[in-house]
Amino acid sequence: MRRGWGVKHALTLGALTVLVGVVALAAPSSGSWTFSMKWELNPFQVNKLESVLTLGSTIGTWDVNSVAVLDLDGLANVFFDASGALGTFAVRSILDFDAAPPQFRTWLVSTATAIAGVNLYALFMLDELNPSGPSAIGSGLTVGGWWRTPTLSVWFEAYSNMPGTVDYIYRYGYTWLLDHFIFYQCDRWYKPSTYLDVQTSSSALSWSGATIYIGMPLTCFDLLIAASFTKADGFNYVLFEMSNLDLDLGGLPFTIKWVDVMFTVTSKSVNVVFDVSLADTACIRPFFALEGAGTEIQGIGLKALLLECSLNGVTIRSGHMFDEDGWYPYLNYLGTRVYGWTWEGGLATTPACAVTEGYDEFIGILVDGAACCGGSYLFSAFAWFDTGSSSGIFDWVETRINLRVDLGPSADVSFGLSVTTSGVNWIGLGFTVRW
């Protein structure tokens, strides 16, 4: 049941009007409009429609971008991304609104600077934790920094009502973290993502925890020392991680990817993460994973097999998934998981990017080349099979055809078609215009 329009909705609508007006008055110098639609034929109905309008402007030293997202229900979401400099501080602000009804969704403000080789940052966030019910807005704050030298690197942060983010900054970088606050992947918006989040609806900023990473490249391996402290527990843990190990295991087809030794107040744990080190052969790419538990390696499983050959712009790709339930590529490490194939014939490491459950085999062709007006085109056709299914010949269940034509740097058009054992499943059309 839709909630009534109260003061919060009115204020949100007013804020949206002001922000849209600021962007419009700034005379947008760049932008894009992407439209895509997909409809089923039996029965005839539009099951997906998305229109994304992006406007970019420069106001003094600031770059301001606004993004409006429309779907089958109308205007769904509007967010703004502004970045610039205030003196020696680099500032970025990302503000997101739901549009039906208009209400505040989330806001992130980042400030960063460098002093004597030390990079410092602060992240402030407001988040609506109950967007479909009574308002529950919480706030969070994270402050930290890092510096890096050839012999020693340090990352540190303290946070209030937010999860720790230092691990993402250590592995992927600070800019990557900001770019993944709101992003689009595999036909899905993440607004906000779980990389940056507010944990409770509290508005009181009190210290929740702190983390420090110290990295040192040694002769035979890289050493990482991590220590964590929380308000609830005090000392949380200290971790010693040895990675990039150069070990001779007597010609065995696996390597030790890294070793973790963790100490807490009440326990000690040792985790050895193994990786298979079998090379690809010509056009054949096998995906192996070690099977076992702890330091006991019980065997090597062939999880998937991919064949790919290319010649003069034509690529033939075929694959079979032996483990349809998915798997963890590294023994004793649960941070990365394979969920199945992607629609392009790669490995899906997020559920949203995986093909329909049960689609374990495919054969496809990709053709690319030059098109009109200095552009290019990409054509693909993939036939999918479900081993054990008797609905189609050779267990065939679906074929997807896609064509994208880039009409120079300013526009592209796309067409998609899905055919199943029941006939034409859906047809998709789309275009993008850039200026």
C-alpha positions as CSV (number, residue, x, y, z in Angstrom):
1,M,0.0,0.0,0.0
2,R,1.5,3.4,-1.0
3,R,2.1,5.8,1.8
4,G,0.5,9.2,1.8
5,W,2.4,12.3,0.9
6,G,3.7,13.9,4.0
7,V,6.1,16.7,4.9
8,K,9.1,14.4,4.1
9,H,7.8,13.7,0.6
10,A,7.1,17.4,0.0
11,L,10.6,18.4,1.1
12,T,12.1,15.7,-1.0
13,L,10.2,16.9,-4.1
14,G,11.4,20.4,-3.4
15,A,15.0,19.3,-3.1
16,L,14.7,17.4,-6.4
17,T,13.2,20.5,-8.1
18,V,16.1,22.7,-6.9
19,L,18.8,20.2,-7.9
20,V,17.3,19.6,-11.3
21,G,17.1,23.4,-11.8
22,V,20.8,23.8,-10.9
23,V,21.8,21.2,-13.4
24,A,19.6,22.7,-16.1
25,L,20.8,26.3,-15.5
26,A,24.4,25.1,-15.7
27,A,23.9,24.4,-19.4
28,P,24.8,20.7,-19.7
29,S,27.9,20.2,-21.8
30,S,27.7,16.4,-22.0
31,G,25.2,13.7,-21.5
32,S,23.6,10.5,-22.8
33,W,20.2,8.9,-23.2
34,T,19.9,5.2,-23.1
35,F,16.6,3.5,-23.8
36,S,15.9,-0.3,-23.8
37,M,12.6,-2.2,-24.0
38,K,11.9,-5.9,-24.0
39,W,8.5,-7.5,-24.7
40,E,7.1,-11.0,-24.7
41,L,4.9,-12.2,-27.6
42,N,2.8,-14.9,-26.0
43,P,1.0,-13.3,-24.4
44,F,2.0,-9.9,-25.7
45,Q,3.3,-7.7,-22.9
46,V,6.2,-5.4,-22.2
47,N,8.1,-7.0,-19.4
48,K,11.0,-4.5,-19.2
49,L,11.4,-0.9,-20.0
50,E,14.3,1.3,-18.9
51,S,15.3,4.8,-19.8
52,V,18.4,6.4,-18.3
53,L,19.0,10.1,-18.9
54,T,22.5,11.4,-17.8
55,L,23.3,15.1,-17.9
56,G,26.8,16.4,-17.1
57,S,27.7,20.0,-16.4
58,T,30.7,22.0,-15.2
59,I,30.1,24.7,-12.6
60,G,33.4,26.5,-11.9
61,T,35.7,23.8,-10.8
62,W,32.9,21.3,-10.1
63,D,31.6,18.5,-12.3
64,V,28.0,17.8,-11.7
65,N,26.2,14.8,-13.2
66,S,22.5,13.9,-12.8
67,V,21.0,10.5,-13.7
68,A,17.3,9.9,-14.0
69,V,16.0,6.3,-14.3
70,L,12.6,5.4,-15.6
71,D,11.0,2.0,-15.7
72,L,7.5,0.5,-16.4
73,D,6.1,2.4,-13.4
74,G,7.4,5.7,-14.6
75,L,10.2,7.8,-13.0
76,A,11.9,5.4,-10.5
77,N,15.1,7.1,-9.3
78,V,17.1,10.2,-9.6
79,F,20.6,10.6,-8.3
80,F,23.3,13.3,-8.5
81,D,27.1,12.9,-8.5
82,A,29.2,16.1,-7.9
83,S,33.0,16.2,-7.6
84,G,35.4,19.1,-7.3
85,A,38.0,20.8,-5.1
86,L,37.7,23.0,-2.0
87,G,41.2,24.3,-1.5
88,T,43.4,21.3,-1.0
89,F,40.5,18.9,-0.5
90,A,39.0,16.7,-3.2
91,V,35.2,16.5,-2.5
92,R,32.7,14.1,-4.0
93,S,29.0,14.0,-3.1
94,I,26.5,11.4,-4.3
95,L,22.8,12.0,-3.5
96,D,20.1,9.5,-4.4
97,F,16.3,9.8,-4.4
98,D,13.5,7.4,-5.0
99,A,10.9,9.0,-7.2
100,A,7.7,7.1,-6.5
101,P,6.8,8.6,-4.2
102,P,9.6,11.1,-4.0
103,Q,11.7,10.4,-1.0
104,F,15.3,10.6,0.2
105,R,17.2,7.3,-0.3
106,T,20.9,7.8,0.5
107,W,23.7,10.4,0.5
108,L,27.5,10.0,0.6
109,V,30.0,12.8,1.0
110,S,33.7,12.1,0.5
111,T,36.6,14.5,1.3
112,A,40.2,13.6,0.7
113,T,43.5,15.3,0.8
114,A,47.2,14.5,1.0
115,I,49.6,15.9,3.7
116,A,53.3,15.1,3.6
117,G,52.7,11.9,1.5
118,V,49.9,10.7,3.7
119,N,46.5,10.3,1.9
120,L,43.6,11.2,4.3
121,Y,39.9,10.7,3.7
122,A,36.5,11.1,5.5
123,L,33.3,9.5,4.5
124,F,29.9,10.7,5.8
125,M,26.8,8.9,4.9
126,L,23.0,9.2,5.5
127,D,20.8,6.3,4.5
128,E,17.1,5.5,4.6
129,L,17.1,2.0,6.1
130,N,13.4,1.4,5.6
131,P,12.5,2.9,2.2
132,S,9.1,1.0,2.0
133,G,7.9,1.9,5.5
134,P,8.2,4.5,8.3
135,S,11.3,6.6,7.9
136,A,14.4,5.2,9.6
137,I,17.3,7.4,8.5
138,G,20.7,6.6,10.0
139,S,24.1,8.3,9.7
140,G,27.6,7.0,9.6
141,L,31.2,8.3,9.5
142,T,34.5,6.8,8.5
143,V,37.9,8.6,8.7
144,G,41.1,7.0,7.6
145,G,44.2,7.2,5.4
146,W,47.1,5.4,3.8
147,W,50.6,5.9,2.6
148,R,52.7,3.7,0.5
149,T,56.5,3.3,0.0
150,P,58.5,0.5,-1.7
151,T,59.3,-1.1,1.6
152,L,56.3,-0.3,3.8
153,S,52.6,0.6,3.3
154,V,50.0,1.4,5.9
155,W,46.2,1.7,5.7
156,F,44.1,2.8,8.7
157,E,40.6,3.9,9.5
158,A,38.1,4.4,12.3
159,Y,34.4,4.2,11.7
160,S,31.1,5.0,13.4
161,N,27.8,3.1,12.5
162,M,29.4,1.9,9.3
163,P,31.2,-1.3,8.3
164,G,34.9,-1.2,7.8
165,T,36.0,-0.3,4.3
166,V,39.8,-0.4,4.6
167,D,39.9,-3.9,3.0
168,Y,38.3,-2.6,-0.2
169,I,40.7,0.4,-0.3
170,Y,43.6,-1.9,0.3
171,R,42.6,-4.3,-2.5
172,Y,40.9,-2.1,-5.1
173,G,41.6,1.6,-4.2
174,Y,39.7,4.5,-2.9
175,T,38.3,5.6,-6.2
176,W,36.9,2.1,-6.9
177,L,35.1,2.3,-3.6
178,L,33.4,5.6,-4.4
179,D,32.5,4.4,-7.9
180,H,30.8,1.3,-6.4
181,F,28.5,3.2,-4.1
182,I,25.9,3.4,-6.8
183,F,26.5,1.3,-9.9
184,Y,24.8,-0.8,-12.6
185,Q,25.7,-4.4,-13.4
186,C,23.9,-7.2,-15.3
187,D,20.6,-5.3,-15.7
188,R,20.5,-4.3,-12.0
189,W,21.1,-1.1,-10.1
190,Y,22.8,-1.3,-6.8
191,K,21.6,1.8,-4.8
192,P,23.4,1.8,-2.5
193,S,25.7,-1.2,-2.6
194,T,26.8,-3.1,0.4
195,Y,30.4,-1.8,0.0
196,L,29.3,1.4,1.8
197,D,26.4,1.2,4.2
198,V,24.9,2.5,7.4
199,Q,24.2,-0.2,10.0
200,T,21.5,1.2,12.2
201,S,19.0,4.1,12.1
202,S,20.9,5.9,14.9
203,S,22.0,9.5,14.2
204,A,24.5,9.6,17.0
205,L,28.1,9.5,15.8
206,S,30.0,7.4,18.3
207,W,33.1,5.3,17.7
208,S,32.3,1.8,16.6
209,G,35.7,0.3,15.6
210,A,39.1,0.8,14.0
211,T,41.3,-1.2,11.6
212,I,44.9,-0.9,10.6
213,Y,46.7,-2.8,7.8
214,I,50.5,-2.8,7.5
215,G,52.1,-4.3,4.3
216,M,55.7,-5.2,3.7
217,P,57.2,-7.0,0.6
218,L,59.7,-9.5,1.8
219,T,62.1,-11.7,-0.1
220,C,60.0,-14.8,-0.5
221,F,56.5,-13.4,0.1
222,D,54.4,-10.3,0.9
223,L,53.5,-9.9,4.5
224,L,50.3,-8.2,5.6
225,I,49.6,-7.5,9.3
226,A,46.0,-6.4,10.1
227,A,44.6,-5.5,13.5
228,S,41.0,-4.7,14.4
229,F,39.4,-3.1,17.4
230,T,35.7,-2.6,18.2
231,K,33.8,-0.6,20.8
232,A,31.9,-3.7,22.0
233,D,34.9,-6.1,22.3
234,G,38.0,-3.9,22.5
235,F,40.7,-5.9,20.8
236,N,39.0,-7.9,18.0
237,Y,41.8,-9.7,16.1
238,V,45.3,-9.5,14.7
239,L,45.9,-11.2,11.3
240,F,49.2,-12.2,9.7
241,E,48.8,-12.9,6.0
242,M,51.6,-14.2,3.7
243,S,50.8,-14.0,0.0
244,N,52.6,-14.4,-3.4
245,L,54.4,-17.4,-1.9
246,D,57.2,-18.8,-4.1
247,L,57.1,-22.5,-3.0
248,D,58.3,-25.6,-4.7
249,L,55.8,-28.3,-4.0
250,G,57.6,-31.0,-5.8
251,G,55.9,-30.5,-9.2
252,L,52.3,-30.8,-7.7
253,P,49.6,-29.1,-9.8
254,F,48.7,-26.6,-7.1
255,T,50.1,-23.7,-5.2
256,I,49.6,-22.0,-1.9
257,K,47.9,-18.7,-2.7
258,W,48.2,-17.3,0.7
259,V,48.4,-18.2,4.4
260,D,46.4,-16.5,7.1
261,V,47.2,-16.8,10.8
262,M,44.6,-15.0,13.0
263,F,44.6,-14.4,16.7
264,T,41.6,-13.3,18.8
265,V,41.2,-13.0,22.5
266,T,39.9,-16.6,22.8
267,S,41.2,-18.4,19.7
268,K,43.9,-18.9,17.1
269,S,43.3,-20.1,13.5
270,V,45.4,-20.9,10.5
271,N,44.0,-20.9,7.1
272,V,45.9,-22.0,4.0
273,V,44.3,-21.0,0.7
274,F,45.2,-23.3,-2.3
275,D,45.0,-22.6,-6.0
276,V,45.3,-24.9,-9.0
277,S,48.2,-24.0,-11.3
278,L,47.3,-25.9,-14.5
279,A,47.9,-23.8,-17.7
280,D,45.4,-23.4,-20.5
281,T,46.1,-25.4,-23.7
282,A,45.6,-23.7,-27.1
283,C,41.8,-22.9,-27.4
284,I,40.8,-25.1,-24.4
285,R,40.4,-23.5,-21.0
286,P,39.6,-25.9,-18.1
287,F,38.4,-24.6,-14.8
288,F,39.7,-26.7,-11.9
289,A,39.2,-26.4,-8.2
290,L,40.8,-28.2,-5.3
291,E,38.5,-30.3,-3.1
292,G,39.0,-30.9,0.5
293,A,39.0,-29.2,3.9
294,G,41.7,-27.4,5.9
295,T,45.1,-28.6,4.9
296,E,43.7,-31.9,3.5
297,I,43.5,-31.9,-0.3
298,Q,41.3,-34.7,-1.3
299,G,41.4,-34.1,-5.1
300,I,41.1,-31.8,-8.0
301,G,37.7,-31.3,-9.7
302,L,37.1,-30.2,-13.2
303,K,34.3,-27.7,-12.7
304,A,33.9,-26.3,-16.2
305,L,35.4,-26.4,-19.7
306,L,35.5,-23.6,-22.1
307,L,36.6,-23.8,-25.8
308,E,37.3,-20.6,-27.6
309,C,38.9,-19.9,-31.0
310,S,39.1,-16.6,-32.9
311,L,40.0,-15.8,-36.5
312,N,39.5,-12.5,-38.5
313,G,36.9,-11.1,-36.2
314,V,34.9,-14.3,-35.7
315,T,35.0,-16.1,-32.3
316,I,33.5,-19.5,-31.7
317,R,32.9,-20.2,-28.0
318,S,31.5,-23.4,-26.4
319,G,31.4,-24.5,-22.8
320,H,30.1,-27.1,-20.4
321,M,29.5,-26.6,-16.7
322,F,30.2,-29.9,-14.8
323,D,29.3,-28.4,-11.4
324,E,25.9,-26.7,-11.8
325,D,25.7,-25.8,-8.1
326,G,28.7,-23.5,-8.4
327,W,32.0,-23.6,-6.6
328,Y,34.6,-21.7,-4.8
329,P,37.8,-21.3,-7.0
330,Y,40.2,-21.3,-4.0
331,L,40.1,-24.0,-1.3
332,N,39.5,-22.5,2.1
333,Y,38.5,-19.1,0.8
334,L,34.8,-18.1,0.6
335,G,35.3,-14.6,-0.8
336,T,34.9,-15.5,-4.4
337,R,32.3,-17.9,-5.8
338,V,31.3,-19.0,-9.3
339,Y,27.5,-19.2,-9.8
340,G,27.4,-20.4,-13.4
341,W,27.9,-19.1,-16.9
342,T,27.2,-15.5,-18.0
343,W,25.1,-15.0,-21.1
344,E,28.4,-14.2,-23.0
345,G,30.0,-17.5,-22.0
346,G,32.1,-16.3,-19.1
347,L,32.0,-17.3,-15.4
348,A,29.5,-15.4,-13.3
349,T,30.9,-14.4,-9.9
350,T,27.6,-12.6,-8.9
351,P,24.1,-14.3,-8.9
352,A,22.6,-11.4,-11.0
353,C,25.0,-12.1,-13.9
354,A,24.4,-15.9,-14.1
355,V,22.2,-17.5,-16.8
356,T,19.0,-19.3,-16.0
357,E,19.4,-22.1,-13.5
358,G,20.1,-25.4,-15.2
359,Y,21.7,-23.9,-18.4
360,D,25.0,-25.9,-18.2
361,E,26.1,-26.1,-21.9
362,F,26.3,-23.6,-24.7
363,I,27.8,-23.0,-28.2
364,G,28.0,-19.5,-29.6
365,I,29.5,-17.3,-32.2
366,L,30.6,-13.7,-32.0
367,V,31.4,-11.5,-35.0
368,D,32.7,-8.0,-34.9
369,G,33.8,-5.6,-37.6
370,A,33.6,-2.0,-38.9
371,A,30.2,-0.4,-39.4
372,C,28.8,2.9,-40.8
373,C,30.1,6.3,-39.9
374,G,33.3,5.1,-38.4
375,G,31.6,2.8,-35.9
376,S,31.6,-0.9,-35.3
377,Y,29.2,-3.8,-34.8
378,L,29.1,-6.9,-32.6
379,F,26.8,-9.8,-33.4
380,S,26.4,-12.8,-31.1
381,A,24.3,-15.9,-31.1
382,F,24.3,-18.4,-28.3
383,A,22.4,-21.7,-28.1
384,W,21.9,-23.0,-24.5
385,F,21.3,-26.5,-23.4
386,D,20.1,-28.1,-20.1
387,T,21.7,-31.6,-19.8
388,G,19.0,-34.1,-19.0
389,S,16.1,-31.9,-20.3
390,S,14.0,-33.7,-22.9
391,S,12.1,-30.6,-24.0
392,G,14.3,-29.8,-27.0
393,I,16.6,-31.7,-29.4
394,F,20.0,-32.4,-27.9
395,D,18.6,-30.9,-24.6
396,W,18.4,-27.4,-26.3
397,V,16.3,-24.9,-24.2
398,E,17.0,-21.4,-25.5
399,T,18.9,-19.4,-28.2
400,R,19.7,-15.7,-27.7
401,I,20.7,-13.4,-30.6
402,N,22.1,-9.9,-30.0
403,L,23.3,-7.2,-32.4
404,R,24.8,-3.9,-31.4
405,V,25.9,-1.3,-33.9
406,D,27.9,1.7,-32.9
407,L,27.1,4.6,-35.2
408,G,30.3,6.5,-34.5
409,P,31.1,7.9,-31.1
410,S,27.6,9.6,-30.7
411,A,25.1,6.7,-30.9
412,D,24.5,3.0,-30.9
413,V,21.5,0.8,-31.5
414,S,20.9,-2.8,-30.2
415,F,18.6,-5.6,-31.0
416,G,17.9,-8.8,-29.0
417,L,15.9,-12.0,-29.5
418,S,15.2,-15.0,-27.3
419,V,13.8,-18.2,-28.7
420,T,12.8,-21.2,-26.5
421,T,11.2,-24.5,-27.1
422,S,7.8,-22.7,-26.9
423,G,8.7,-20.2,-29.7
424,V,9.8,-16.6,-29.6
425,N,10.3,-15.7,-26.0
426,W,11.0,-12.0,-26.1
427,I,12.3,-9.3,-28.4
428,G,14.4,-6.4,-27.2
429,L,15.3,-3.1,-28.8
430,G,17.5,-0.3,-27.5
431,F,19.6,2.7,-28.3
432,T,22.1,5.1,-26.8
433,V,22.7,8.7,-27.8
434,R,25.7,10.7,-26.5
435,W,26.6,14.3,-26.7
